[in-house]
Amino acid sequence: MSLGTLDKIFENNRIWAEKVVQDEPDFFNNLLKQQSPKILWIGCSDSRVPANQIMNLPAGDVFVHRNIANVVVHTDLNLLSVLQYAVDVLEVEHIIVCGHYGCGGVKASMSDIQNGLIDNWLRHIKDVQRFHATELRNLETHQQKYDRLCELNVVEQVKNVLNTTIVINALTEGRKLQVHGFIYDIKDGLLKDMKLH
C-alpha cells in the first residue's frame, strides 16, 4: 500500500467523521456510551459484502465476525469467542450466517488446484460438497452447482452454529435467540432469507 493510499484513507476518514457530526451531532457521544447490538453477523471476508452497509444499519447495531466463506468450525477459538461474547455478554437476539453468490472460497473448494494454507480451511466446504454430492451432481451446469454450493454452505454453517454448546445452552435456558441463514446476491445487492429456522 503506497503512502498516497494511506493518506487517502485518513482523508476519507476525516471527511466521513465531519459529515457524520454535521448530520447527527451526538452520533459519536452516543456510540461511546454502550455497545448493545441485537445481531451477530457471521459472514464472508469478501470486501464486497459489508454487513452494516448491505443491511443499511448504523454502527453499533451489528456485532460482526468474518472469515473466508463464512465457515463455522467447532475448533475455531476466534469464532467461538465472538459467538460466546455475542450470546452471553451482549445478549444478541439474532445470529445471521450470511453467504454470498460468487464466493471465491466456495469456488476454490470446487477445484482440485492447490492454493496453499487456505486449502485446509476450504476442506470444510469440500465436506459440504460431500454431504450434498447427489443433489449437486444432479444439477446441469457448473454455475448452478456453484450457486447451490454457496447456499448449501450457509445451510451447513447454520447447523454448526446451532450445534455449539454456546447456542445449545442459551436455547435450553430459554433465552430469546434465533439463528438465520441468509444469502447475498452481489448482482443486485439483495439479501435472501433461506428460512432455515
PyMOL commands that place a pseudoatom at each C-alpha (Angstrom):
pseudoatom trace, name=CA, resn=MET, resi=1, chain=A, elem=C, hetatm=0, pos=[0.000, 0.000, 0.000]
pseudoatom trace, name=CA, resn=SER, resi=2, chain=A, elem=C, hetatm=0, pos=[1.519, 3.287, -1.065]
pseudoatom trace, name=CA, resn=LEU, resi=3, chain=A, elem=C, hetatm=0, pos=[1.787, 6.337, 1.144]
pseudoatom trace, name=CA, resn=GLY, resi=4, chain=A, elem=C, hetatm=0, pos=[-0.683, 8.080, -1.156]
pseudoatom trace, name=CA, resn=THR, resi=5, chain=A, elem=C, hetatm=0, pos=[-3.232, 5.333, -0.498]
pseudoatom trace, name=CA, resn=LEU, resi=6, chain=A, elem=C, hetatm=0, pos=[-2.786, 5.678, 3.268]
pseudoatom trace, name=CA, resn=ASP, resi=7, chain=A, elem=C, hetatm=0, pos=[-3.147, 9.452, 3.012]
pseudoatom trace, name=CA, resn=LYS, resi=8, chain=A, elem=C, hetatm=0, pos=[-6.387, 8.933, 1.092]
pseudoatom trace, name=CA, resn=ILE, resi=9, chain=A, elem=C, hetatm=0, pos=[-7.719, 6.627, 3.815]
pseudoatom trace, name=CA, resn=PHE, resi=10, chain=A, elem=C, hetatm=0, pos=[-7.118, 9.237, 6.519]
pseudoatom trace, name=CA, resn=GLU, resi=11, chain=A, elem=C, hetatm=0, pos=[-8.565, 12.000, 4.346]
pseudoatom trace, name=CA, resn=ASN, resi=12, chain=A, elem=C, hetatm=0, pos=[-11.676, 9.902, 3.639]
pseudoatom trace, name=CA, resn=ASN, resi=13, chain=A, elem=C, hetatm=0, pos=[-11.995, 9.172, 7.352]
pseudoatom trace, name=CA, resn=ARG, resi=14, chain=A, elem=C, hetatm=0, pos=[-11.798, 12.857, 8.256]
pseudoatom trace, name=CA, resn=ILE, resi=15, chain=A, elem=C, hetatm=0, pos=[-14.427, 13.772, 5.657]
pseudoatom trace, name=CA, resn=TRP, resi=16, chain=A, elem=C, hetatm=0, pos=[-16.686, 10.947, 6.846]
pseudoatom trace, name=CA, resn=ALA, resi=17, chain=A, elem=C, hetatm=0, pos=[-16.367, 11.911, 10.544]
pseudoatom trace, name=CA, resn=GLU, resi=18, chain=A, elem=C, hetatm=0, pos=[-17.121, 15.561, 9.776]
pseudoatom trace, name=CA, resn=LYS, resi=19, chain=A, elem=C, hetatm=0, pos=[-20.196, 14.609, 7.737]
pseudoatom trace, name=CA, resn=VAL, resi=20, chain=A, elem=C, hetatm=0, pos=[-21.467, 12.297, 10.468]
pseudoatom trace, name=CA, resn=VAL, resi=21, chain=A, elem=C, hetatm=0, pos=[-21.178, 15.064, 13.084]
pseudoatom trace, name=CA, resn=GLN, resi=22, chain=A, elem=C, hetatm=0, pos=[-22.804, 17.547, 10.716]
pseudoatom trace, name=CA, resn=ASP, resi=23, chain=A, elem=C, hetatm=0, pos=[-25.754, 15.202, 10.089]
pseudoatom trace, name=CA, resn=GLU, resi=24, chain=A, elem=C, hetatm=0, pos=[-26.026, 13.894, 13.657]
pseudoatom trace, name=CA, resn=PRO, resi=25, chain=A, elem=C, hetatm=0, pos=[-24.086, 15.989, 16.219]
pseudoatom trace, name=CA, resn=ASP, resi=26, chain=A, elem=C, hetatm=0, pos=[-24.395, 13.428, 19.077]
pseudoatom trace, name=CA, resn=PHE, resi=27, chain=A, elem=C, hetatm=0, pos=[-23.509, 10.373, 16.966]
pseudoatom trace, name=CA, resn=PHE, resi=28, chain=A, elem=C, hetatm=0, pos=[-20.065, 9.669, 18.445]
pseudoatom trace, name=CA, resn=ASN, resi=29, chain=A, elem=C, hetatm=0, pos=[-21.121, 10.577, 22.004]
pseudoatom trace, name=CA, resn=ASN, resi=30, chain=A, elem=C, hetatm=0, pos=[-23.994, 8.103, 21.746]
pseudoatom trace, name=CA, resn=LEU, resi=31, chain=A, elem=C, hetatm=0, pos=[-21.734, 5.456, 20.220]
pseudoatom trace, name=CA, resn=LEU, resi=32, chain=A, elem=C, hetatm=0, pos=[-19.306, 5.799, 23.154]
pseudoatom trace, name=CA, resn=LYS, resi=33, chain=A, elem=C, hetatm=0, pos=[-21.946, 5.017, 25.765]
pseudoatom trace, name=CA, resn=GLN, resi=34, chain=A, elem=C, hetatm=0, pos=[-22.559, 1.357, 25.099]
pseudoatom trace, name=CA, resn=GLN, resi=35, chain=A, elem=C, hetatm=0, pos=[-22.381, -1.459, 22.585]
pseudoatom trace, name=CA, resn=SER, resi=36, chain=A, elem=C, hetatm=0, pos=[-25.728, -3.242, 22.570]
pseudoatom trace, name=CA, resn=PRO, resi=37, chain=A, elem=C, hetatm=0, pos=[-26.311, -4.833, 19.162]
pseudoatom trace, name=CA, resn=LYS, resi=38, chain=A, elem=C, hetatm=0, pos=[-29.113, -7.339, 18.783]
pseudoatom trace, name=CA, resn=ILE, resi=39, chain=A, elem=C, hetatm=0, pos=[-27.498, -9.068, 15.782]
pseudoatom trace, name=CA, resn=LEU, resi=40, chain=A, elem=C, hetatm=0, pos=[-24.389, -11.192, 15.384]
pseudoatom trace, name=CA, resn=TRP, resi=41, chain=A, elem=C, hetatm=0, pos=[-23.374, -11.443, 11.733]
pseudoatom trace, name=CA, resn=ILE, resi=42, chain=A, elem=C, hetatm=0, pos=[-21.148, -14.333, 10.675]
pseudoatom trace, name=CA, resn=GLY, resi=43, chain=A, elem=C, hetatm=0, pos=[-20.169, -13.536, 7.116]
pseudoatom trace, name=CA, resn=CYS, resi=44, chain=A, elem=C, hetatm=0, pos=[-17.543, -13.865, 4.451]
pseudoatom trace, name=CA, resn=SER, resi=45, chain=A, elem=C, hetatm=0, pos=[-14.398, -11.740, 4.468]
pseudoatom trace, name=CA, resn=ASP, resi=46, chain=A, elem=C, hetatm=0, pos=[-15.149, -10.713, 0.871]
pseudoatom trace, name=CA, resn=SER, resi=47, chain=A, elem=C, hetatm=0, pos=[-14.749, -6.937, 0.634]
pseudoatom trace, name=CA, resn=ARG, resi=48, chain=A, elem=C, hetatm=0, pos=[-17.939, -6.704, -1.438]
pseudoatom trace, name=CA, resn=VAL, resi=49, chain=A, elem=C, hetatm=0, pos=[-20.127, -7.935, 1.445]
pseudoatom trace, name=CA, resn=PRO, resi=50, chain=A, elem=C, hetatm=0, pos=[-20.013, -5.306, 4.243]
pseudoatom trace, name=CA, resn=ALA, resi=51, chain=A, elem=C, hetatm=0, pos=[-22.597, -6.323, 6.868]
pseudoatom trace, name=CA, resn=ASN, resi=52, chain=A, elem=C, hetatm=0, pos=[-23.846, -2.950, 8.139]
pseudoatom trace, name=CA, resn=GLN, resi=53, chain=A, elem=C, hetatm=0, pos=[-23.940, -1.428, 4.689]
pseudoatom trace, name=CA, resn=ILE, resi=54, chain=A, elem=C, hetatm=0, pos=[-25.984, -4.118, 2.962]
pseudoatom trace, name=CA, resn=MET, resi=55, chain=A, elem=C, hetatm=0, pos=[-28.485, -4.186, 5.851]
pseudoatom trace, name=CA, resn=ASN, resi=56, chain=A, elem=C, hetatm=0, pos=[-28.477, -0.376, 5.953]
pseudoatom trace, name=CA, resn=LEU, resi=57, chain=A, elem=C, hetatm=0, pos=[-27.852, -0.404, 9.718]
pseudoatom trace, name=CA, resn=PRO, resi=58, chain=A, elem=C, hetatm=0, pos=[-25.732, 2.124, 11.598]
pseudoatom trace, name=CA, resn=ALA, resi=59, chain=A, elem=C, hetatm=0, pos=[-22.538, 1.468, 13.523]
pseudoatom trace, name=CA, resn=GLY, resi=60, chain=A, elem=C, hetatm=0, pos=[-23.311, -0.183, 16.836]
pseudoatom trace, name=CA, resn=ASP, resi=61, chain=A, elem=C, hetatm=0, pos=[-26.240, -2.278, 15.573]
pseudoatom trace, name=CA, resn=VAL, resi=62, chain=A, elem=C, hetatm=0, pos=[-24.333, -5.345, 14.359]
pseudoatom trace, name=CA, resn=PHE, resi=63, chain=A, elem=C, hetatm=0, pos=[-21.584, -7.400, 16.003]
pseudoatom trace, name=CA, resn=VAL, resi=64, chain=A, elem=C, hetatm=0, pos=[-19.553, -8.880, 13.143]
pseudoatom trace, name=CA, resn=HIS, resi=65, chain=A, elem=C, hetatm=0, pos=[-17.348, -11.915, 12.601]
pseudoatom trace, name=CA, resn=ARG, resi=66, chain=A, elem=C, hetatm=0, pos=[-15.973, -12.561, 9.115]
pseudoatom trace, name=CA, resn=ASN, resi=67, chain=A, elem=C, hetatm=0, pos=[-13.813, -15.272, 7.641]
pseudoatom trace, name=CA, resn=ILE, resi=68, chain=A, elem=C, hetatm=0, pos=[-13.254, -16.825, 4.229]
pseudoatom trace, name=CA, resn=ALA, resi=69, chain=A, elem=C, hetatm=0, pos=[-16.545, -18.364, 3.057]
pseudoatom trace, name=CA, resn=ASN, resi=70, chain=A, elem=C, hetatm=0, pos=[-18.419, -17.721, 6.340]
pseudoatom trace, name=CA, resn=VAL, resi=71, chain=A, elem=C, hetatm=0, pos=[-17.352, -21.059, 7.803]
pseudoatom trace, name=CA, resn=VAL, resi=72, chain=A, elem=C, hetatm=0, pos=[-18.282, -22.099, 11.359]
pseudoatom trace, name=CA, resn=VAL, resi=73, chain=A, elem=C, hetatm=0, pos=[-15.726, -24.564, 12.684]
pseudoatom trace, name=CA, resn=HIS, resi=74, chain=A, elem=C, hetatm=0, pos=[-16.060, -26.039, 16.173]
pseudoatom trace, name=CA, resn=THR, resi=75, chain=A, elem=C, hetatm=0, pos=[-12.318, -25.719, 16.811]
pseudoatom trace, name=CA, resn=ASP, resi=76, chain=A, elem=C, hetatm=0, pos=[-12.085, -22.068, 15.707]
pseudoatom trace, name=CA, resn=LEU, resi=77, chain=A, elem=C, hetatm=0, pos=[-11.459, -20.293, 19.009]
pseudoatom trace, name=CA, resn=ASN, resi=78, chain=A, elem=C, hetatm=0, pos=[-11.743, -16.889, 17.350]
pseudoatom trace, name=CA, resn=LEU, resi=79, chain=A, elem=C, hetatm=0, pos=[-15.266, -17.587, 16.098]
pseudoatom trace, name=CA, resn=LEU, resi=80, chain=A, elem=C, hetatm=0, pos=[-16.286, -19.336, 19.332]
pseudoatom trace, name=CA, resn=SER, resi=81, chain=A, elem=C, hetatm=0, pos=[-15.041, -16.385, 21.398]
pseudoatom trace, name=CA, resn=VAL, resi=82, chain=A, elem=C, hetatm=0, pos=[-17.040, -13.964, 19.257]
pseudoatom trace, name=CA, resn=LEU, resi=83, chain=A, elem=C, hetatm=0, pos=[-20.102, -16.216, 19.492]
pseudoatom trace, name=CA, resn=GLN, resi=84, chain=A, elem=C, hetatm=0, pos=[-19.887, -16.585, 23.259]
pseudoatom trace, name=CA, resn=TYR, resi=85, chain=A, elem=C, hetatm=0, pos=[-19.361, -12.858, 23.784]
pseudoatom trace, name=CA, resn=ALA, resi=86, chain=A, elem=C, hetatm=0, pos=[-22.286, -12.055, 21.495]
pseudoatom trace, name=CA, resn=VAL, resi=87, chain=A, elem=C, hetatm=0, pos=[-24.646, -14.557, 23.126]
pseudoatom trace, name=CA, resn=ASP, resi=88, chain=A, elem=C, hetatm=0, pos=[-23.610, -14.392, 26.789]
pseudoatom trace, name=CA, resn=VAL, resi=89, chain=A, elem=C, hetatm=0, pos=[-22.446, -10.790, 27.222]
pseudoatom trace, name=CA, resn=LEU, resi=90, chain=A, elem=C, hetatm=0, pos=[-24.144, -8.744, 24.502]
pseudoatom trace, name=CA, resn=GLU, resi=91, chain=A, elem=C, hetatm=0, pos=[-27.228, -10.998, 24.601]
pseudoatom trace, name=CA, resn=VAL, resi=92, chain=A, elem=C, hetatm=0, pos=[-27.872, -10.755, 20.883]
pseudoatom trace, name=CA, resn=GLU, resi=93, chain=A, elem=C, hetatm=0, pos=[-31.282, -11.984, 19.758]
pseudoatom trace, name=CA, resn=HIS, resi=94, chain=A, elem=C, hetatm=0, pos=[-30.354, -12.931, 16.194]
pseudoatom trace, name=CA, resn=ILE, resi=95, chain=A, elem=C, hetatm=0, pos=[-27.380, -14.764, 14.743]
pseudoatom trace, name=CA, resn=ILE, resi=96, chain=A, elem=C, hetatm=0, pos=[-27.164, -14.415, 10.969]
pseudoatom trace, name=CA, resn=VAL, resi=97, chain=A, elem=C, hetatm=0, pos=[-24.893, -16.654, 8.935]
pseudoatom trace, name=CA, resn=CYS, resi=98, chain=A, elem=C, hetatm=0, pos=[-24.616, -14.931, 5.571]
pseudoatom trace, name=CA, resn=GLY, resi=99, chain=A, elem=C, hetatm=0, pos=[-23.027, -16.398, 2.482]
pseudoatom trace, name=CA, resn=HIS, resi=100, chain=A, elem=C, hetatm=0, pos=[-22.993, -14.883, -0.973]
pseudoatom trace, name=CA, resn=TYR, resi=101, chain=A, elem=C, hetatm=0, pos=[-23.105, -15.914, -4.572]
pseudoatom trace, name=CA, resn=GLY, resi=102, chain=A, elem=C, hetatm=0, pos=[-19.760, -15.575, -6.324]
pseudoatom trace, name=CA, resn=CYS, resi=103, chain=A, elem=C, hetatm=0, pos=[-17.841, -16.575, -3.183]
pseudoatom trace, name=CA, resn=GLY, resi=104, chain=A, elem=C, hetatm=0, pos=[-14.177, -17.119, -4.023]
pseudoatom trace, name=CA, resn=GLY, resi=105, chain=A, elem=C, hetatm=0, pos=[-13.710, -19.575, -1.160]
pseudoatom trace, name=CA, resn=VAL, resi=106, chain=A, elem=C, hetatm=0, pos=[-16.571, -21.745, -2.369]
pseudoatom trace, name=CA, resn=LYS, resi=107, chain=A, elem=C, hetatm=0, pos=[-15.246, -21.556, -5.930]
pseudoatom trace, name=CA, resn=ALA, resi=108, chain=A, elem=C, hetatm=0, pos=[-11.747, -22.570, -4.848]
pseudoatom trace, name=CA, resn=SER, resi=109, chain=A, elem=C, hetatm=0, pos=[-13.192, -25.534, -2.912]
pseudoatom trace, name=CA, resn=MET, resi=110, chain=A, elem=C, hetatm=0, pos=[-14.728, -26.843, -6.142]
pseudoatom trace, name=CA, resn=SER, resi=111, chain=A, elem=C, hetatm=0, pos=[-11.308, -27.164, -7.760]
pseudoatom trace, name=CA, resn=ASP, resi=112, chain=A, elem=C, hetatm=0, pos=[-8.502, -29.651, -7.244]
pseudoatom trace, name=CA, resn=ILE, resi=113, chain=A, elem=C, hetatm=0, pos=[-5.915, -26.890, -7.719]
pseudoatom trace, name=CA, resn=GLN, resi=114, chain=A, elem=C, hetatm=0, pos=[-3.829, -26.369, -4.594]
pseudoatom trace, name=CA, resn=ASN, resi=115, chain=A, elem=C, hetatm=0, pos=[-3.813, -22.847, -3.171]
pseudoatom trace, name=CA, resn=GLY, resi=116, chain=A, elem=C, hetatm=0, pos=[-1.624, -23.363, -0.099]
pseudoatom trace, name=CA, resn=LEU, resi=117, chain=A, elem=C, hetatm=0, pos=[-2.648, -22.984, 3.529]
pseudoatom trace, name=CA, resn=ILE, resi=118, chain=A, elem=C, hetatm=0, pos=[-6.179, -21.944, 2.586]
pseudoatom trace, name=CA, resn=ASP, resi=119, chain=A, elem=C, hetatm=0, pos=[-6.844, -25.480, 1.308]
pseudoatom trace, name=CA, resn=ASN, resi=120, chain=A, elem=C, hetatm=0, pos=[-7.036, -26.657, 4.928]
pseudoatom trace, name=CA, resn=TRP, resi=121, chain=A, elem=C, hetatm=0, pos=[-9.793, -24.121, 5.623]
pseudoatom trace, name=CA, resn=LEU, resi=122, chain=A, elem=C, hetatm=0, pos=[-11.620, -24.937, 2.388]
pseudoatom trace, name=CA, resn=ARG, resi=123, chain=A, elem=C, hetatm=0, pos=[-11.681, -28.611, 3.427]
pseudoatom trace, name=CA, resn=HIS, resi=124, chain=A, elem=C, hetatm=0, pos=[-14.800, -27.690, 5.430]
pseudoatom trace, name=CA, resn=ILE, resi=125, chain=A, elem=C, hetatm=0, pos=[-16.584, -26.634, 2.242]
pseudoatom trace, name=CA, resn=LYS, resi=126, chain=A, elem=C, hetatm=0, pos=[-15.401, -29.781, 0.486]
pseudoatom trace, name=CA, resn=ASP, resi=127, chain=A, elem=C, hetatm=0, pos=[-17.196, -31.614, 3.306]
pseudoatom trace, name=CA, resn=VAL, resi=128, chain=A, elem=C, hetatm=0, pos=[-20.373, -29.690, 2.446]
pseudoatom trace, name=CA, resn=GLN, resi=129, chain=A, elem=C, hetatm=0, pos=[-19.960, -30.919, -1.154]
pseudoatom trace, name=CA, resn=ARG, resi=130, chain=A, elem=C, hetatm=0, pos=[-19.600, -34.466, 0.110]
pseudoatom trace, name=CA, resn=PHE, resi=131, chain=A, elem=C, hetatm=0, pos=[-22.721, -34.195, 2.300]
pseudoatom trace, name=CA, resn=HIS, resi=132, chain=A, elem=C, hetatm=0, pos=[-24.765, -32.974, -0.692]
pseudoatom trace, name=CA, resn=ALA, resi=133, chain=A, elem=C, hetatm=0, pos=[-22.991, -34.836, -3.513]
pseudoatom trace, name=CA, resn=THR, resi=134, chain=A, elem=C, hetatm=0, pos=[-26.151, -36.345, -5.023]
pseudoatom trace, name=CA, resn=GLU, resi=135, chain=A, elem=C, hetatm=0, pos=[-28.002, -33.028, -5.202]
pseudoatom trace, name=CA, resn=LEU, resi=136, chain=A, elem=C, hetatm=0, pos=[-25.014, -31.207, -6.669]
pseudoatom trace, name=CA, resn=ARG, resi=137, chain=A, elem=C, hetatm=0, pos=[-24.333, -33.970, -9.186]
pseudoatom trace, name=CA, resn=ASN, resi=138, chain=A, elem=C, hetatm=0, pos=[-27.921, -33.706, -10.474]
pseudoatom trace, name=CA, resn=LEU, resi=139, chain=A, elem=C, hetatm=0, pos=[-27.572, -30.028, -11.360]
pseudoatom trace, name=CA, resn=GLU, resi=140, chain=A, elem=C, hetatm=0, pos=[-26.897, -29.388, -15.039]
pseudoatom trace, name=CA, resn=THR, resi=141, chain=A, elem=C, hetatm=0, pos=[-24.423, -26.528, -15.188]
pseudoatom trace, name=CA, resn=HIS, resi=142, chain=A, elem=C, hetatm=0, pos=[-21.291, -25.589, -13.301]
pseudoatom trace, name=CA, resn=GLN, resi=143, chain=A, elem=C, hetatm=0, pos=[-22.903, -22.227, -12.402]
pseudoatom trace, name=CA, resn=GLN, resi=144, chain=A, elem=C, hetatm=0, pos=[-25.939, -23.980, -10.895]
pseudoatom trace, name=CA, resn=LYS, resi=145, chain=A, elem=C, hetatm=0, pos=[-23.627, -26.183, -8.823]
pseudoatom trace, name=CA, resn=TYR, resi=146, chain=A, elem=C, hetatm=0, pos=[-21.576, -23.165, -7.734]
pseudoatom trace, name=CA, resn=ASP, resi=147, chain=A, elem=C, hetatm=0, pos=[-24.640, -21.137, -6.704]
pseudoatom trace, name=CA, resn=ARG, resi=148, chain=A, elem=C, hetatm=0, pos=[-26.191, -24.092, -4.905]
pseudoatom trace, name=CA, resn=LEU, resi=149, chain=A, elem=C, hetatm=0, pos=[-22.962, -24.856, -3.054]
pseudoatom trace, name=CA, resn=CYS, resi=150, chain=A, elem=C, hetatm=0, pos=[-22.906, -21.237, -1.828]
pseudoatom trace, name=CA, resn=GLU, resi=151, chain=A, elem=C, hetatm=0, pos=[-26.416, -21.845, -0.434]
pseudoatom trace, name=CA, resn=LEU, resi=152, chain=A, elem=C, hetatm=0, pos=[-25.642, -25.291, 0.988]
pseudoatom trace, name=CA, resn=ASN, resi=153, chain=A, elem=C, hetatm=0, pos=[-22.586, -23.879, 2.717]
pseudoatom trace, name=CA, resn=VAL, resi=154, chain=A, elem=C, hetatm=0, pos=[-24.885, -21.476, 4.579]
pseudoatom trace, name=CA, resn=VAL, resi=155, chain=A, elem=C, hetatm=0, pos=[-27.205, -24.378, 5.493]
pseudoatom trace, name=CA, resn=GLU, resi=156, chain=A, elem=C, hetatm=0, pos=[-24.337, -26.389, 6.988]
pseudoatom trace, name=CA, resn=GLN, resi=157, chain=A, elem=C, hetatm=0, pos=[-22.812, -23.412, 8.820]
pseudoatom trace, name=CA, resn=VAL, resi=158, chain=A, elem=C, hetatm=0, pos=[-26.188, -22.611, 10.410]
pseudoatom trace, name=CA, resn=LYS, resi=159, chain=A, elem=C, hetatm=0, pos=[-26.302, -26.237, 11.622]
pseudoatom trace, name=CA, resn=ASN, resi=160, chain=A, elem=C, hetatm=0, pos=[-22.801, -25.792, 13.023]
pseudoatom trace, name=CA, resn=VAL, resi=161, chain=A, elem=C, hetatm=0, pos=[-23.865, -22.657, 14.933]
pseudoatom trace, name=CA, resn=LEU, resi=162, chain=A, elem=C, hetatm=0, pos=[-26.898, -24.479, 16.324]
pseudoatom trace, name=CA, resn=ASN, resi=163, chain=A, elem=C, hetatm=0, pos=[-24.661, -27.350, 17.473]
pseudoatom trace, name=CA, resn=THR, resi=164, chain=A, elem=C, hetatm=0, pos=[-22.276, -25.201, 19.518]
pseudoatom trace, name=CA, resn=THR, resi=165, chain=A, elem=C, hetatm=0, pos=[-22.607, -25.602, 23.272]
pseudoatom trace, name=CA, resn=ILE, resi=166, chain=A, elem=C, hetatm=0, pos=[-22.953, -21.810, 23.450]
pseudoatom trace, name=CA, resn=VAL, resi=167, chain=A, elem=C, hetatm=0, pos=[-26.173, -21.753, 21.432]
pseudoatom trace, name=CA, resn=ILE, resi=168, chain=A, elem=C, hetatm=0, pos=[-27.475, -25.060, 22.824]
pseudoatom trace, name=CA, resn=ASN, resi=169, chain=A, elem=C, hetatm=0, pos=[-27.110, -23.722, 26.381]
pseudoatom trace, name=CA, resn=ALA, resi=170, chain=A, elem=C, hetatm=0, pos=[-28.704, -20.372, 25.527]
pseudoatom trace, name=CA, resn=LEU, resi=171, chain=A, elem=C, hetatm=0, pos=[-31.716, -22.059, 23.929]
pseudoatom trace, name=CA, resn=THR, resi=172, chain=A, elem=C, hetatm=0, pos=[-32.004, -24.586, 26.782]
pseudoatom trace, name=CA, resn=GLU, resi=173, chain=A, elem=C, hetatm=0, pos=[-32.109, -21.665, 29.221]
pseudoatom trace, name=CA, resn=GLY, resi=174, chain=A, elem=C, hetatm=0, pos=[-34.978, -20.185, 27.203]
pseudoatom trace, name=CA, resn=ARG, resi=175, chain=A, elem=C, hetatm=0, pos=[-33.101, -17.122, 26.019]
pseudoatom trace, name=CA, resn=LYS, resi=176, chain=A, elem=C, hetatm=0, pos=[-34.529, -15.135, 23.156]
pseudoatom trace, name=CA, resn=LEU, resi=177, chain=A, elem=C, hetatm=0, pos=[-32.231, -16.231, 20.331]
pseudoatom trace, name=CA, resn=GLN, resi=178, chain=A, elem=C, hetatm=0, pos=[-32.803, -17.119, 16.689]
pseudoatom trace, name=CA, resn=VAL, resi=179, chain=A, elem=C, hetatm=0, pos=[-30.309, -18.365, 14.116]
pseudoatom trace, name=CA, resn=HIS, resi=180, chain=A, elem=C, hetatm=0, pos=[-30.840, -17.408, 10.467]
pseudoatom trace, name=CA, resn=GLY, resi=181, chain=A, elem=C, hetatm=0, pos=[-29.242, -18.277, 7.152]
pseudoatom trace, name=CA, resn=PHE, resi=182, chain=A, elem=C, hetatm=0, pos=[-29.028, -15.533, 4.531]
pseudoatom trace, name=CA, resn=ILE, resi=183, chain=A, elem=C, hetatm=0, pos=[-27.531, -15.462, 1.053]
pseudoatom trace, name=CA, resn=TYR, resi=184, chain=A, elem=C, hetatm=0, pos=[-26.470, -12.202, -0.584]
pseudoatom trace, name=CA, resn=ASP, resi=185, chain=A, elem=C, hetatm=0, pos=[-26.517, -11.607, -4.311]
pseudoatom trace, name=CA, resn=ILE, resi=186, chain=A, elem=C, hetatm=0, pos=[-23.789, -9.223, -5.403]
pseudoatom trace, name=CA, resn=LYS, resi=187, chain=A, elem=C, hetatm=0, pos=[-25.506, -8.830, -8.806]
pseudoatom trace, name=CA, resn=ASP, resi=188, chain=A, elem=C, hetatm=0, pos=[-28.472, -6.912, -7.355]
pseudoatom trace, name=CA, resn=GLY, resi=189, chain=A, elem=C, hetatm=0, pos=[-27.465, -6.185, -3.750]
pseudoatom trace, name=CA, resn=LEU, resi=190, chain=A, elem=C, hetatm=0, pos=[-30.351, -8.173, -2.256]
pseudoatom trace, name=CA, resn=LEU, resi=191, chain=A, elem=C, hetatm=0, pos=[-30.368, -10.494, 0.717]
pseudoatom trace, name=CA, resn=LYS, resi=192, chain=A, elem=C, hetatm=0, pos=[-32.489, -13.642, 0.722]
pseudoatom trace, name=CA, resn=ASP, resi=193, chain=A, elem=C, hetatm=0, pos=[-33.645, -15.384, 3.898]
pseudoatom trace, name=CA, resn=MET, resi=194, chain=A, elem=C, hetatm=0, pos=[-33.112, -19.095, 3.353]
pseudoatom trace, name=CA, resn=LYS, resi=195, chain=A, elem=C, hetatm=0, pos=[-35.775, -19.777, 6.009]
pseudoatom trace, name=CA, resn=LEU, resi=196, chain=A, elem=C, hetatm=0, pos=[-33.796, -22.419, 7.843]
pseudoatom trace, name=CA, resn=HIS, resi=197, chain=A, elem=C, hetatm=0, pos=[-35.477, -21.931, 11.225]
for i in range(1, 197): cmd.bond("trace and resi %d" % i, "trace and resi %d" % (i + 1))
show_as sticks, trace
zoom trace
